[in-house]
């Protein structure tokens, strides 16, 4: 008797897990765009840190002659500053298209983008 009860519980658990995977494995377009932006900011931070280790200063992401591919910035409003001891990149975007922009920032102290204003 207890074997059937355990099998029934296991079967119910597997069905619930399958339903959860089916429902939550699909990301909305807004979530995809947010993940892309946050990943891009993390990559910029890593590139800046590597450049600083090699050259003793940060590079300006707005200056394409320094080797920074700016294609990830297309579609976003952004500002950047870089100097000998610091850098920051500020990105504004309306990822969920509600008319309100979110603001993300990455700088020499962060390892990934920091959300200043939620979108």
C-alpha positions as CSV (number, residue, x, y, z in Angstrom):
1,X,0.0,0.0,0.0
2,X,2.7,2.5,1.0
3,X,4.6,1.8,-2.3
4,X,1.6,2.9,-4.4
5,X,1.2,6.0,-2.2
6,X,4.8,7.0,-2.7
7,X,4.6,6.3,-6.4
8,X,1.5,8.5,-6.6
9,X,3.2,11.3,-4.7
10,X,6.3,11.0,-7.0
11,X,4.2,11.1,-10.1
12,X,2.3,14.1,-8.9
13,X,5.6,15.8,-8.0
14,X,6.9,15.1,-11.5
15,X,3.8,16.5,-13.2
16,X,4.0,19.7,-11.1
17,X,7.7,20.1,-11.9
18,X,6.9,19.7,-15.6
19,X,4.2,22.2,-15.5
20,X,6.5,24.7,-13.7
21,X,9.2,24.2,-16.3
22,X,6.8,24.7,-19.1
23,X,5.4,27.9,-17.6
24,X,8.5,29.6,-16.3
25,X,11.1,28.6,-18.9
26,X,9.9,31.1,-21.4
27,X,11.2,34.6,-20.9
28,X,9.3,37.7,-21.9
29,X,10.8,40.0,-24.5
30,X,11.3,42.6,-21.8
31,X,13.1,40.2,-19.6
32,X,15.3,39.1,-22.5
33,X,16.2,42.7,-23.3
34,X,17.0,43.4,-19.6
35,X,19.3,40.4,-19.4
36,X,21.1,41.5,-22.6
37,X,21.6,45.0,-21.2
38,X,22.8,43.8,-17.8
39,X,25.1,41.2,-19.4
40,X,26.5,43.9,-21.7
41,X,27.2,46.2,-18.8
42,X,29.0,43.4,-17.0
43,X,31.1,42.8,-20.1
44,X,32.0,46.5,-20.2
45,X,33.1,46.4,-16.6
46,X,35.3,43.4,-17.2
47,X,36.9,45.0,-20.3
48,X,37.5,48.2,-18.3
49,X,39.1,46.3,-15.5
50,X,41.3,44.3,-17.9
51,X,42.3,47.5,-19.7
52,X,43.2,49.2,-16.4
53,X,45.4,46.2,-15.4
54,X,47.3,46.4,-18.6
55,X,47.5,50.2,-19.2
56,X,47.1,51.8,-15.7
57,X,44.0,53.8,-16.8
58,X,40.5,53.2,-18.0
59,X,39.4,53.6,-21.6
60,X,36.6,55.7,-22.9
61,X,33.8,53.5,-24.3
62,X,32.7,56.4,-26.5
63,X,36.1,56.5,-28.3
64,X,36.0,53.6,-30.8
65,X,39.7,54.2,-31.6
66,X,40.5,52.6,-28.2
67,X,39.1,49.3,-29.3
68,X,35.7,49.2,-27.6
69,X,33.0,47.8,-29.8
70,X,30.0,50.0,-29.3
71,X,27.5,47.8,-31.1
72,X,26.0,46.8,-27.7
73,X,25.0,50.4,-27.1
74,X,22.8,50.6,-30.2
75,X,19.2,51.2,-29.2
76,X,20.1,52.7,-25.8
77,X,20.7,56.3,-24.6
78,X,24.0,56.3,-22.8
79,X,26.8,58.4,-21.4
80,X,30.3,57.4,-20.4
81,X,33.2,59.0,-18.7
82,X,36.7,57.5,-18.2
83,X,39.9,58.7,-16.7
84,X,43.1,57.6,-15.1
85,X,41.4,56.3,-11.9
86,X,37.7,55.9,-12.6
87,X,35.1,55.2,-15.2
88,X,31.3,55.0,-15.4
89,X,28.7,54.2,-18.0
90,X,25.1,55.2,-17.6
91,X,22.4,53.6,-19.8
92,X,18.8,54.7,-20.1
93,X,16.3,52.4,-21.7
94,X,12.5,51.7,-21.8
95,X,12.7,48.0,-22.0
96,X,9.1,47.3,-21.2
97,X,7.9,50.1,-23.5
98,X,5.7,51.8,-20.8
99,X,7.1,55.2,-21.5
100,X,9.2,55.2,-18.3
101,X,13.0,54.7,-18.7
102,X,15.0,52.7,-16.4
103,X,18.6,53.7,-15.6
104,X,21.6,51.4,-15.2
105,X,25.1,52.3,-14.2
106,X,28.4,50.4,-14.1
107,X,31.7,51.8,-12.7
108,X,35.1,50.9,-11.4
109,X,33.6,49.7,-8.1
110,X,30.9,47.4,-9.6
111,X,31.2,44.0,-11.1
112,X,27.8,44.3,-12.9
113,X,25.3,46.9,-13.7
114,X,23.5,48.6,-10.8
115,X,19.9,49.6,-11.3
116,X,19.4,53.2,-10.3
117,X,15.8,53.5,-11.6
118,X,13.7,50.5,-12.3
119,X,12.1,50.3,-15.7
